[in-house]
């Protein structure tokens, strides 16, 4: 039984290096490019501020992202194994990225070199701030003294409870990123509308369209309320977070509206605001806004 283990996540969890260090979580960054040729590591070689500024300065810029390499994962795994730790590695949904494939190859290489290593790979089936919430549940398990095997089993059980309800300023970035085909019912010609999208179990789903940002935010909140009501959720058992792109003040107002709509079931302090990083923003553009929810584990 492995009692000491390290939590590692790819950069889709959207922790800053400072946040990851504070929580003792290893980060394996994605790469981002504005010219399709030169790729830079997010946070390390490409700051999130500069990334968003580049998109806001030039609406014709459509950046691309690239998955962490096998070597990136190997180095992260080897550091933990040499320290005598097991590894729980949480990756973005494989339906969006080949990140977990890189991690799988790296795991095999580690086991060739260190046969006694314990490395569990988890397809989170989510991404961005919701993946961050999922990683936080792994941290809670680790810090609560839950052993390696039970932590992995628990994380596999709760990941399916994750949902993100969000809106975008336009469909342009989804179209450029090849994601528009996954949103049945939204015609590619309607790129000026405000889409409402749900992410669940690794897939994005069309949850409606509006003509205004205000309506889009209201409908996004309504989706969360309906999810809570229809499933009889006790919000004390769930973790929530607001995710935003380039407009923090809009995120603050959105959170206030969300708390008001929940009628005191949860407070502002219970809902952190997290910035959506470059990994997902290449598909959402500079103005994504939404809320993620996932069940907390019983420790």
DRENTI-901542 format. One line per 10 residues: their letters; for each residue x, y, z of N, C-alpha, C. Coordinates in pm, 1 decimal. Atoms other than C-alpha are relative to their C-alpha. Layout:
N
A	X Y Z X Y Z X Y Z; ...
END
This chain:
299
XXXXXXXXXX	84.8 -119.8 0.0 0.0 0.0 0.0 88.5 125.1 0.0; -75.3 -124.3 8.5 131.6 341.7 -96.6 -70.0 106.0 84.4; 59.2 -102.8 -85.8 70.2 601.2 173.2 44.1 140.0 -40.8; -51.4 -129.7 39.3 283.3 881.2 33.0 -6.3 11.2 -152.2; 12.4 -14.3 145.0 194.3 1005.5 -310.6 -6.3 147.6 -37.4; -2.2 -135.3 54.2 228.7 1313.8 -526.2 -112.8 15.3 -100.3; 104.9 -30.6 97.1 -54.4 1473.4 -720.4 60.3 85.7 -109.4; -49.8 -71.8 118.4 36.1 1586.2 -1070.9 -116.8 21.4 -94.0; 104.5 -28.2 98.0 -189.2 1751.9 -1326.5 61.0 68.7 -120.6; -42.7 -81.0 114.0 -147.2 1880.2 -1676.2 -55.0 141.2 17.0
XXXXXXXXXX	29.6 -141.9 -16.7 -182.7 2254.2 -1724.4 -143.5 38.5 -24.0; 140.8 -32.0 21.0 -548.6 2233.2 -1817.1 -73.4 30.4 129.7; 66.2 -27.9 -128.4 -631.2 2253.2 -1444.9 0.1 149.4 32.2; -3.6 -146.0 -12.0 -547.0 2625.4 -1473.5 39.9 51.3 138.0; -67.3 -54.1 -117.8 -352.2 2657.3 -1151.3 116.9 84.8 -46.8; -124.1 -72.6 23.2 -88.7 2924.6 -1154.4 112.7 -77.5 67.1; -111.2 67.3 -69.5 260.0 2803.3 -1056.9 -1.9 26.0 149.7; 4.8 -33.6 -142.2 211.7 2982.8 -724.9 -107.1 -81.8 71.9; 106.3 80.4 -59.6 -118.7 2807.6 -654.9 41.4 -146.6 10.4; -42.8 139.5 -0.7 27.7 2470.7 -748.3 103.1 -25.3 109.9
XXXXXXXXXX	-101.8 14.4 -104.3 325.0 2523.6 -518.3 -62.7 2.0 138.2; 66.3 -11.6 -129.6 100.3 2627.4 -230.7 -71.4 -129.5 38.1; 74.5 123.0 -26.8 -103.3 2307.7 -266.2 83.9 -125.8 -18.3; -90.9 112.1 22.5 200.5 2088.7 -341.4 -50.7 -91.7 -111.2; 45.7 71.3 118.7 69.3 1987.6 -682.8 101.1 21.8 -112.2; -90.3 -11.8 114.2 301.1 1914.8 -973.7 -76.3 36.8 -125.8; 63.0 -43.3 124.5 215.0 2088.4 -1302.6 83.2 -40.6 -119.5; -64.5 30.9 127.5 296.1 1963.2 -1651.5 -67.7 89.1 -104.7; 67.7 -100.9 82.4 224.4 2263.3 -1878.7 -27.9 -45.3 -142.6; 23.4 6.6 143.8 69.2 2268.9 -2222.9 88.5 104.9 -68.0
XXXXXXXXXX	-72.2 -97.0 81.5 230.7 2466.3 -2503.3 -101.2 82.8 -79.5; 88.7 -87.1 76.0 74.8 2760.3 -2688.3 80.0 71.2 -108.7; -66.6 -64.6 112.9 156.3 2917.9 -3024.9 -93.2 99.3 -67.2; 77.3 -98.5 75.4 43.0 3226.4 -3212.3 30.9 -4.2 -149.3; -33.7 7.9 142.2 209.3 3140.0 -3541.4 -6.0 -142.1 -54.7; 9.9 138.6 44.0 157.7 2763.3 -3555.2 133.7 -69.0 -15.0; -134.2 57.9 15.4 532.2 2706.3 -3550.8 78.9 2.8 131.0; -73.5 -14.8 -125.5 684.5 2838.1 -3228.2 -95.0 -21.9 117.3; 85.2 32.7 -114.6 529.7 2678.3 -2920.5 74.8 28.0 129.5; -60.0 -36.6 -127.4 595.0 2808.1 -2568.9 -79.0 -62.4 114.6
XXXXXXXXXX	66.2 55.6 -116.7 521.2 2651.7 -2230.3 -80.7 107.8 71.7; 83.4 -93.9 -72.5 228.5 2822.2 -2060.7 57.3 24.6 139.4; -50.9 -49.2 -127.8 329.0 3019.4 -1749.2 152.4 13.3 1.7; -146.0 0.1 -5.9 696.5 2935.5 -1798.3 59.2 88.7 -109.1; -49.3 -79.2 112.8 757.4 3084.4 -2143.9 -105.7 95.4 -56.2; 111.2 -81.2 49.9 415.0 3237.4 -2215.0 -94.1 29.2 115.6; 88.6 -33.7 -111.4 225.5 3425.4 -1944.3 -144.4 3.9 -48.2; 141.9 -3.2 34.0 -152.5 3407.8 -1934.8 -43.0 142.7 -33.1; 31.9 -139.7 31.0 -173.0 3789.3 -1927.7 37.2 35.3 -143.6; -45.0 -29.8 136.2 29.8 3819.4 -2247.3 -83.3 -75.0 -103.0
XXXXXXXXXX	82.7 80.3 90.0 -175.5 3543.2 -2406.2 -132.5 71.0 -28.2; 128.5 -67.2 19.2 -505.8 3722.7 -2348.2 17.5 136.0 -67.5; -22.7 -130.7 62.9 -361.7 4061.3 -2441.7 19.5 -13.2 -150.0; -23.3 20.0 143.1 -250.1 3922.6 -2776.1 -131.2 -23.5 -74.3; 129.8 23.2 64.3 -602.4 3800.1 -2854.4 -85.5 126.8 -0.8; 79.8 -122.1 -7.3 -763.8 4124.3 -2737.9 52.0 108.4 -93.3; -60.6 -102.1 86.1 -519.6 4337.4 -2938.2 -26.8 -25.3 -147.4; 17.6 34.0 141.5 -584.3 4151.5 -3263.1 -101.8 -113.6 -11.9; 108.2 98.2 8.1 -917.2 3974.7 -3322.4 23.2 -104.5 -107.9; -28.5 97.6 105.6 -767.9 3797.0 -3623.8 97.7 -107.9 45.9
XXXXXXXXXX	-95.1 96.6 -55.2 -525.4 3605.2 -3399.2 -75.8 -119.0 58.9; 60.1 122.2 -52.0 -628.6 3245.6 -3335.1 112.0 -93.9 43.7; -110.7 82.3 -47.5 -367.3 3074.9 -3116.8 -34.6 -148.2 1.1; 15.2 145.5 -7.5 -314.6 2699.5 -3095.1 72.6 -50.9 123.6; -68.1 62.5 -113.6 -216.5 2469.7 -2812.4 53.3 -136.8 -40.4; -59.2 131.6 24.6 -7.9 2153.2 -2800.7 17.8 -70.3 134.3; -3.1 77.5 -124.2 -3.9 1874.5 -2542.5 140.7 -6.9 59.0; -130.5 27.7 -60.2 275.5 1816.5 -2292.8 63.9 -120.8 -67.3; -70.3 109.4 64.9 541.2 1584.8 -2431.3 16.7 -118.4 94.8; -30.6 118.1 -80.6 624.7 1235.7 -2313.3 113.0 32.1 97.7
XXXXXXXXXX	-113.3 -34.5 -87.0 951.7 1373.8 -2175.8 -42.8 91.7 114.6; 51.1 -86.7 -106.4 763.0 1643.9 -1981.7 -58.1 -84.2 113.2; 60.1 87.0 -101.4 565.7 1374.0 -1805.4 104.2 -89.6 66.5; -102.2 87.7 -56.8 864.1 1144.6 -1761.7 77.4 71.2 110.8; -77.5 -75.2 -99.2 1058.5 1413.9 -1579.2 -81.3 23.6 127.2; 84.4 -22.8 -117.7 763.5 1493.0 -1349.9 -18.6 -128.0 80.0; 18.0 128.1 -68.4 704.9 1124.7 -1271.5 128.6 -45.2 68.5; -127.2 48.3 -54.6 1071.8 1046.1 -1218.6 36.2 75.2 127.6; -31.2 -77.9 -119.9 1113.6 1327.9 -967.4 -75.0 -56.0 121.3; 79.0 55.6 -110.0 831.6 1183.0 -756.3 49.0 -138.7 38.8
XXXXXXXXXX	-43.3 137.9 -27.4 951.1 822.6 -789.2 132.5 -0.7 74.3; -129.1 -7.5 -68.7 1305.3 915.1 -686.2 -15.3 46.0 144.2; 26.2 -45.6 -136.8 1156.4 1082.1 -379.0 -75.7 -104.8 81.1; 68.8 107.5 -69.5 988.4 753.6 -289.4 -150.9 17.4 7.6; 142.7 -28.7 -1.3 638.1 875.5 -374.0 -72.3 -69.4 -114.9; 86.9 40.6 108.5 353.9 727.7 -572.7 -47.9 123.5 -73.4; 48.9 -112.7 80.4 188.3 944.2 -838.2 -146.1 -22.9 -36.4; 134.4 -6.7 57.7 -173.8 1029.1 -906.0 2.2 114.5 -99.0; -9.1 -99.5 107.2 -173.9 1209.5 -1239.4 -137.7 21.1 -60.8; 133.5 -36.3 47.7 -492.5 1390.8 -1343.4 13.1 79.5 -129.3
XXXXXXXXXX	-13.4 -59.6 133.5 -529.5 1479.0 -1711.8 -133.5 51.3 -52.8; 115.8 -50.1 71.7 -771.5 1676.4 -1924.5 -68.9 -115.7 -72.4; 72.6 102.9 71.8 -1044.5 1469.3 -2087.9 69.3 -37.4 -130.8; -68.6 45.7 120.9 -894.5 1256.6 -2363.1 -81.0 30.1 -126.6; 80.4 -37.3 115.8 -1181.9 1362.9 -2589.7 37.3 138.6 -52.0; -46.1 -131.9 42.0 -1019.5 1707.3 -2605.0 148.0 2.2 -35.2; -145.7 -11.4 9.6 -650.1 1627.0 -2594.2 65.7 -136.8 12.7; -79.2 122.8 -11.0 -384.2 1357.7 -2626.7 93.1 4.0 120.4; -87.3 -13.1 -116.1 -229.4 1465.9 -2296.8 16.0 -132.1 75.2; -9.1 123.8 -77.1 -314.2 1139.1 -2121.9 74.8 -108.7 -77.0
XXXXXXXXXX	-79.7 95.5 77.7 -159.6 944.5 -2409.4 148.1 21.9 24.1; -139.6 -29.7 -32.1 170.3 1123.4 -2347.7 34.7 -52.1 138.7; -22.8 46.8 -136.6 134.9 1044.3 -1977.9 8.2 -152.2 5.4; 0.2 146.2 1.7 62.5 677.8 -2054.5 132.7 -54.6 -50.4; -129.1 43.9 52.9 376.8 639.9 -2263.3 110.1 25.0 102.5; -100.6 -33.2 -101.5 582.4 816.6 -1996.4 -7.7 -96.6 117.9; 16.6 95.8 -109.5 438.0 587.4 -1728.9 65.9 -133.3 -35.3; -62.3 125.0 42.0 545.7 282.7 -1928.6 151.7 7.3 4.3; -145.2 -18.6 -3.5 896.7 421.2 -1962.6 52.6 1.8 143.9; -39.2 -3.1 -141.2 912.8 491.6 -1588.4 1.5 -141.3 57.8
XXXXXXXXXX	6.8 136.0 -54.0 804.9 135.1 -1508.0 111.7 -89.0 -55.0; -116.8 71.3 51.7 1080.0 4.7 -1735.2 123.7 31.7 82.8; -118.6 -44.5 -73.4 1334.2 207.0 -1539.2 -14.5 -17.7 151.5; 26.9 11.9 -144.1 1168.7 184.9 -1195.1 -119.1 -95.1 18.6; 109.4 97.7 0.2 963.1 -137.2 -1181.4 -93.9 7.8 120.4; 84.2 -6.2 -119.7 830.7 -69.1 -831.0 -81.3 129.4 9.1; 72.0 -127.7 -3.5 688.5 273.9 -917.6 -151.1 -21.7 -1.8; 146.3 3.5 -3.1 320.4 334.1 -845.1 -52.1 128.5 -63.3; 49.9 -117.0 72.3 160.8 567.6 -1099.9 -140.0 -29.9 -50.7; 138.4 12.3 45.8 -214.2 603.1 -1150.1 -33.6 118.7 -89.0
XXXXXXXXXX	41.8 -105.5 92.0 -343.0 799.9 -1449.3 -151.9 9.8 1.1; 144.4 -20.8 -4.9 -690.6 950.9 -1428.4 -41.3 96.6 -110.3; 63.8 -88.9 97.6 -881.5 1089.4 -1726.1 -110.5 72.4 75.6; 94.4 -75.5 -83.3 -1067.8 1366.2 -1544.4 -138.1 12.9 -63.6; 120.6 -20.5 81.3 -1335.1 1378.5 -1820.8 -47.0 145.7 1.3; 34.6 -142.2 -5.2 -1332.0 1756.5 -1762.7 122.3 80.9 -43.5; -115.2 -84.3 30.5 -1100.2 2051.3 -1816.0 -11.1 132.6 75.1; -10.4 -136.2 -51.9 -1007.4 2405.3 -1710.5 -34.3 9.2 148.9; 21.1 -20.6 -143.5 -1141.1 2535.6 -1375.3 -68.0 -118.5 66.7; 61.3 118.9 -58.1 -1349.8 2221.0 -1324.1 105.6 -107.3 25.2
XXXXXXXXXX	-112.2 90.1 -26.0 -1037.2 2011.5 -1363.2 76.5 45.6 124.2; -63.9 -52.1 -119.8 -883.8 2241.5 -1104.2 -75.5 -38.8 125.9; 80.1 43.4 -114.4 -1173.5 2166.9 -867.6 21.0 -148.0 28.7; -21.9 143.6 -15.2 -1121.1 1796.5 -928.8 136.1 -26.6 64.2; -133.0 15.1 -59.7 -750.8 1827.1 -848.8 -4.8 38.6 148.2; 12.4 -39.9 -140.4 -844.9 2007.3 -526.5 -60.4 -110.4 85.6; 55.0 112.4 -75.2 -1049.3 1704.4 -424.5 107.1 -106.5 23.1; -113.1 91.1 -19.4 -739.8 1491.1 -479.2 91.0 50.1 111.5; -80.7 -59.8 -106.7 -547.4 1731.5 -256.0 -64.8 -25.4 135.9; 71.7 23.6 -126.1 -815.6 1698.0 12.2 16.0 -144.3 45.7
XXXXXXXXXX	-18.9 140.9 -34.4 -785.2 1319.5 -0.1 141.3 -24.5 52.1; -139.6 15.9 -42.8 -405.4 1332.2 22.8 22.3 60.6 138.0; -22.4 -69.1 -126.3 -405.5 1584.5 305.3 -83.4 -58.9 113.3; 82.6 65.0 -100.6 -678.5 1388.2 482.4 50.8 -137.4 39.3; -60.7 126.9 -37.5 -451.3 1085.2 503.7 -55.5 -121.3 -71.5; 55.5 112.5 75.7 -639.5 873.4 249.8 110.8 -67.2 -80.4; -109.8 68.5 67.9 -411.2 604.4 106.9 -18.3 2.8 -151.6; -9.3 -8.7 146.3 -314.3 581.3 -259.7 -116.4 -71.7 -68.9; 101.9 81.5 68.4 -554.1 303.1 -364.5 -139.7 57.7 19.3; 133.2 -54.4 -25.4 -859.5 450.2 -196.1 -16.4 136.8 -63.6
XXXXXXXXXX	8.0 -131.3 64.0 -779.0 798.3 -326.1 -32.2 -13.3 -147.7; 25.7 22.2 143.3 -769.0 670.9 -685.1 -143.8 -46.0 -21.6; 136.8 51.7 12.8 -1094.4 477.8 -639.4 -102.9 110.8 22.8; 93.4 -107.8 -31.1 -1266.9 780.1 -485.8 -5.5 102.9 -111.7; -3.9 -96.9 109.6 -1154.0 1015.4 -759.8 -71.2 -52.7 -123.4; 69.2 58.9 114.4 -1279.1 775.5 -1026.0 -151.7 4.8 19.8; 143.5 -3.2 -28.8 -1618.1 772.3 -853.1 -58.9 139.5 -15.9; 60.1 -134.0 -2.8 -1664.7 1148.0 -820.8 17.0 77.5 -130.3; -27.2 -82.7 118.1 -1530.7 1265.4 -1155.7 -122.5 15.6 -90.1; 119.1 -7.3 83.7 -1858.4 1188.2 -1331.8 -103.4 100.3 47.4
XXXXXXXXXX	94.1 -100.4 -51.1 -2037.4 1442.2 -1112.4 33.9 140.2 -48.3; -44.4 -131.8 42.2 -1847.8 1731.0 -1269.5 -80.2 56.7 -115.9; 68.4 -72.8 107.4 -2026.3 1987.9 -1483.8 60.4 139.5 -10.3; -28.0 -141.7 22.4 -1929.8 2320.7 -1638.8 -113.5 55.8 -84.8; 99.6 -73.5 77.0 -2199.3 2560.8 -1756.8 62.2 135.5 -33.0; -71.6 -122.3 35.6 -2054.3 2849.2 -1954.7 -50.5 61.3 -129.4; 34.4 -71.2 121.6 -2095.5 3104.8 -2228.9 124.6 62.6 -60.0; -110.0 -61.5 74.6 -1870.7 3263.1 -2490.9 -49.3 127.4 -67.8; 37.3 -122.7 70.3 -1864.5 3599.8 -2665.0 -35.6 -25.9 -145.8; 30.6 34.8 139.1 -1874.0 3431.8 -3007.8 41.1 -143.7 -25.1
XXXXXXXXXX	-34.2 137.0 38.7 -1834.9 3100.8 -3188.3 130.0 -8.2 -78.6; -114.4 -3.0 90.3 -1526.0 3209.9 -3382.7 110.4 -97.5 40.4; -113.9 81.0 -44.3 -1266.8 3030.7 -3170.0 -34.5 -148.7 0.9; 42.4 139.3 9.4 -1469.3 2709.6 -3144.9 6.3 -47.5 -144.6; -3.6 37.2 142.0 -1501.7 2712.3 -3523.1 143.2 -22.2 -46.4; -139.6 11.7 40.4 -1129.3 2771.0 -3575.7 66.1 -123.0 62.4; -59.0 113.4 -70.0 -1047.4 2501.0 -3320.4 -63.5 -131.9 -34.1; 62.1 123.6 42.5 -1272.2 2245.7 -3486.7 -99.0 -58.8 98.4; 91.1 50.7 -102.4 -1512.3 2217.8 -3191.1 -146.5 24.4 -32.6; 138.4 -37.9 25.4 -1827.1 2360.5 -3347.2 -84.0 -119.9 -42.6
XXXXXXXXXX	72.8 118.3 43.6 -1918.9 2023.4 -3496.7 -56.5 -81.4 113.9; 48.9 72.7 -116.1 -1969.1 1885.0 -3146.3 -125.1 62.8 60.3; 114.4 -70.0 -56.8 -2242.9 2137.4 -3072.0 -119.1 -11.1 -94.7; 112.7 25.6 87.8 -2544.2 1990.5 -3246.4 -106.5 107.9 19.3; 107.1 -98.7 -6.9 -2810.1 2243.3 -3330.4 46.6 143.2 -14.7; -51.7 -134.8 22.4 -2581.3 2543.8 -3368.4 64.1 4.0 -138.3; -50.9 -7.8 136.6 -2527.7 2630.4 -3732.8 126.8 83.0 -3.9; -127.6 -71.4 11.4 -2179.3 2742.6 -3832.7 -19.5 142.1 -49.6; 24.2 -134.8 52.2 -2336.1 3046.2 -3999.5 -44.4 97.0 108.9; 48.7 -86.4 -107.6 -2465.9 3177.8 -3665.1 111.7 34.6 97.0
XXXXXXXXXX	-117.2 -21.9 -83.2 -2130.3 3291.1 -3536.4 -9.8 124.7 86.9; 12.2 -121.6 -80.9 -2255.4 3615.4 -3385.9 -84.9 -21.9 124.9; 84.6 24.0 -115.8 -2478.2 3450.9 -3126.8 85.3 -27.5 123.9; -64.5 29.6 -127.1 -2394.9 3393.4 -2759.6 -38.3 -143.3 38.8; 35.9 138.1 -29.3 -2381.7 3015.4 -2711.2 5.5 -30.3 149.2; -2.4 51.0 -135.6 -2458.1 2843.7 -2381.3 39.7 -147.7 -11.2; -59.4 132.3 19.6 -2255.9 2524.2 -2338.2 13.4 -72.1 133.4; -22.2 85.7 -116.8 -2245.6 2237.0 -2091.0 109.8 -100.1 -33.4; -101.1 104.3 11.4 -1939.2 2018.7 -2044.8 -29.3 -104.2 106.8; 22.2 109.2 -93.2 -2004.4 1679.9 -1887.2 53.2 -129.2 -59.6
XXXXXXXXXX	-53.9 130.3 39.3 -1831.6 1340.8 -1903.5 81.8 8.5 -129.3; -94.1 -11.6 110.6 -1577.8 1466.6 -2153.9 -55.3 56.6 -128.2; 60.8 -51.1 122.5 -1822.1 1609.4 -2407.6 -60.9 137.5 23.8; 69.6 -127.7 -7.0 -1950.9 1958.7 -2481.7 -135.6 -13.1 -68.6; 137.0 11.2 48.5 -2323.8 2000.2 -2540.9 -61.2 137.7 -16.6; 73.0 -123.1 23.4 -2537.0 2277.9 -2684.8 -112.1 11.4 101.5; 105.2 -21.7 -99.4 -2751.7 2418.9 -2404.1 -79.8 125.7 -28.4; 80.1 -114.7 38.7 -2902.1 2710.3 -2594.4 82.8 112.0 -59.0; -65.8 -118.5 55.5 -2821.2 3040.0 -2762.9 -79.8 123.5 40.1; 65.2 -128.0 -26.4 -2897.3 3404.1 -2690.7 62.8 104.6 -91.4
XXXXXXXXXX	-53.0 -109.1 81.3 -2842.2 3736.6 -2861.8 76.9 101.1 83.1; -67.7 -98.4 -83.2 -2701.2 3923.4 -2562.9 80.8 -68.7 109.4; -84.7 51.7 -106.9 -2432.7 3871.9 -2301.6 -79.3 -12.7 130.2; 79.8 3.0 -122.4 -2675.3 3952.5 -2021.7 -88.8 -124.3 3.7; 84.5 118.2 6.8 -2917.1 3682.5 -2133.4 82.6 -127.7 13.8; -86.4 117.8 -5.0 -2631.1 3437.8 -2174.4 41.6 -31.6 143.1; -39.1 21.3 -139.8 -2516.3 3489.0 -1815.0 -117.7 -50.3 83.1; 118.3 45.3 -72.9 -2870.4 3449.2 -1682.9 -29.7 -146.5 -29.9; 29.9 138.6 37.4 -2917.2 3125.4 -1876.4 105.0 -95.8 55.8; -105.5 83.7 -56.8 -2583.6 2992.3 -1756.5 -28.5 -29.1 147.0
XXXXXXXXXX	36.7 18.6 -141.0 -2689.0 3046.2 -1395.1 -121.8 -90.7 10.7; 120.9 83.1 -2.7 -3027.6 2889.8 -1470.7 33.8 -147.8 -21.1; -41.5 138.8 22.2 -2854.0 2575.8 -1598.3 51.3 -63.2 128.4; -49.3 52.4 -127.1 -2671.4 2535.4 -1268.6 -115.1 -23.1 97.1; 113.6 14.1 -91.0 -2989.9 2595.0 -1070.1 -83.7 -122.6 -35.4; 77.7 116.2 43.6 -3175.5 2336.3 -1277.3 72.0 -130.0 33.5; -78.6 118.9 -31.6 -2893.7 2086.3 -1229.8 -9.9 -32.6 148.6; 9.0 19.3 -145.1 -2900.8 2136.1 -853.2 -139.4 -48.1 38.7; 138.2 31.5 -35.4 -3280.7 2120.7 -833.7 -40.0 -139.7 -49.4; 44.6 126.0 59.0 -3338.0 1825.6 -1067.6 68.2 -121.4 62.1
XXXXXXXXXX	-74.1 112.0 -58.6 -3072.4 1612.4 -897.0 -1.3 0.7 152.5; 12.1 -6.5 -144.7 -3159.0 1715.4 -542.9 132.4 15.4 71.6; -134.5 -12.9 -54.8 -2804.1 1827.1 -470.3 1.8 86.7 125.4; -30.2 -81.3 -117.4 -2696.5 1951.4 -129.3 133.1 69.1 -27.8; -121.2 -71.0 40.2 -2445.7 2222.1 -213.7 111.3 -6.9 103.5; -105.5 21.0 -99.0 -2261.6 2156.0 111.0 90.4 -116.6 -37.8; -75.7 117.9 42.1 -2145.6 1834.2 -55.1 75.3 22.7 -130.9; -57.8 -27.7 131.2 -2017.6 2007.1 -369.2 94.7 119.1 5.5; -91.6 -112.9 17.3 -1732.9 2236.0 -469.6 -37.7 73.4 -127.7; 33.0 -82.2 115.8 -1799.1 2525.0 -708.9 112.4 98.6 -26.0
XXXXXXXXXX	-93.9 -106.2 35.9 -1584.4 2776.6 -893.7 -51.4 72.4 -122.8; 29.5 -80.0 118.5 -1641.0 3058.8 -1139.4 126.6 8.5 -84.0; -112.2 -12.7 92.0 -1416.7 3059.0 -1444.7 -20.0 116.4 -95.0; 9.2 -116.1 89.6 -1338.4 3364.9 -1655.7 126.8 8.1 -84.6; -114.8 -17.0 88.3 -1101.7 3478.0 -1928.4 73.6 129.9 24.0; -72.9 -126.9 -5.1 -1002.1 3843.3 -1963.2 -66.1 105.5 87.7; 74.1 -104.6 -72.1 -1263.4 4027.7 -1755.0 -31.5 -46.4 142.4; 17.5 43.5 -138.7 -1224.3 3969.5 -1382.1 -121.8 65.7 64.8; 112.9 -69.6 -61.8 -1480.9 4232.5 -1281.8 -132.8 -60.9 -43.8; 121.4 67.5 45.1 -1743.6 4061.0 -1494.9 -18.6 -130.1 77.7
XXXXXXXXXX	7.4 123.8 -76.4 -1661.4 3736.9 -1313.3 -48.6 24.6 142.1; 44.7 -35.6 -135.3 -1710.1 3906.5 -976.6 -150.3 25.0 1.5; 144.2 -28.0 7.6 -2053.2 4034.7 -1080.5 -79.6 -127.5 -26.6; 65.9 127.1 30.6 -2143.9 3693.7 -1221.7 -11.4 -85.1 126.6; 3.7 76.6 -124.7 -2053.3 3527.6 -891.8 -104.8 55.5 95.6; 99.9 -61.8 -87.6 -2267.1 3776.7 -699.8 -141.7 -37.2 -45.4; 131.8 36.6 52.8 -2562.5 3703.4 -927.7 -29.4 -147.6 26.8; 14.8 142.7 -26.0 -2503.7 3329.8 -885.7 -38.1 -25.7 145.4; 28.4 15.9 -143.4 -2499.5 3353.3 -505.7 -141.4 47.2 31.6; 135.1 -51.7 -23.3 -2816.9 3564.4 -508.9 -105.0 -99.0 -49.7
XXXXXXXXXX	95.5 95.6 56.8 -2990.9 3308.2 -730.9 -11.6 -126.3 84.6; 1.2 119.1 -84.7 -2899.0 3031.7 -486.8 -64.9 25.6 135.3; 78.6 -34.5 -119.0 -3085.8 3213.4 -208.2 65.1 -42.6 131.2; -66.2 25.9 -126.5 -2826.2 3176.3 63.0 49.5 -141.8 19.6; -46.8 137.9 -13.3 -2746.0 2810.1 -4.5 151.6 -7.5 4.0; -145.9 -4.1 4.6 -2383.6 2912.6 -54.7 42.5 147.1 0.8; -45.2 -138.4 -10.2 -2176.4 3227.1 3.9 105.6 31.7 -106.3; -103.8 -43.4 93.6 -1939.0 3430.2 -209.3 133.5 -64.9 34.2; -127.5 58.5 -44.3 -1649.5 3294.6 -1.3 12.5 -147.1 -39.3; -1.1 142.4 36.4 -1748.8 2940.3 -103.0 28.5 -22.8 -148.2
XXXXXXXXXX	-16.5 14.9 145.3 -1702.1 3010.0 -475.3 121.9 78.4 -45.5; -118.1 -70.9 49.4 -1348.2 3095.6 -582.6 -15.8 38.2 -146.7; -3.6 -41.9 139.8 -1288.4 3278.0 -909.0 135.0 -41.2 -57.2; -122.2 49.9 61.6 -1033.5 3107.5 -1134.4 8.9 45.2 -145.9; -19.5 -44.5 138.6 -886.3 3230.9 -1459.6 20.8 -120.0 -91.6; -14.2 104.8 100.5 -922.3 3004.9 -1761.1 129.1 24.8 -76.5; -131.1 -15.8 61.1 -577.6 2945.3 -1904.8 0.1 -18.3 -150.4; -16.3 3.0 145.2 -441.7 2928.4 -2257.0 -44.2 -132.3 -61.2; 32.3 131.9 54.3 -502.5 2553.5 -2298.6 -141.8 -5.9 -54.4; 139.8 2.3 42.0 -878.8 2600.6 -2321.8 -38.7 128.6 -71.5
XXXXXXXXXX	37.6 -128.9 59.6 -892.5 2969.3 -2416.1 30.6 7.3 -149.8; -20.4 2.1 145.2 -754.5 2888.3 -2761.9 -129.2 -39.6 -71.2; 128.4 41.7 57.6 -1102.3 2738.1 -2819.8 -114.3 92.4 40.3; 109.8 -82.6 -48.7 -1313.1 2980.3 -2616.7 13.8 147.3 -35.7; -23.1 -141.9 21.9 -1154.0 3313.3 -2704.3 20.4 73.0 131.2; -38.0 -75.9 -119.3 -1087.3 3594.9 -2458.5 -110.3 21.5 102.4; 107.6 -34.7 -92.9 -1430.9 3613.6 -2293.2 -87.8 -119.2 40.4; 81.7 107.9 -57.3 -1541.6 3275.6 -2157.5 -42.6 37.3 140.3; 48.9 -26.0 -135.4 -1747.4 3288.2 -1839.9 -96.3 -110.9 39.2; 89.9 106.7 -41.1 -1913.6 3014.5 -1640.6 27.4 -49.0 139.5
XXXXXXXXX	-11.4 56.8 -134.0 -1939.0 2797.3 -1333.3 16.4 -150.9 -10.2; -22.9 143.7 -8.4 -1810.8 2450.5 -1251.5 -46.7 -53.6 133.5; 46.1 63.8 -123.1 -1943.8 2207.3 -992.2 41.5 -146.5 -0.8; -37.3 140.7 -11.5 -1821.7 1869.3 -865.5 -18.0 -44.3 144.8; 24.3 52.6 -133.1 -1895.1 1645.8 -567.9 129.6 -10.7 78.8; -113.9 16.3 -88.6 -1657.8 1653.6 -272.3 6.6 -144.9 46.3; -10.2 135.8 -51.0 -1521.1 1319.9 -152.9 -29.7 -5.1 149.6; 16.6 22.9 -143.0 -1611.8 1175.6 184.5 132.3 -54.0 52.6; -131.7 38.5 -52.0 -1291.0 1152.6 386.7 -15.5 -55.2 141.0
END
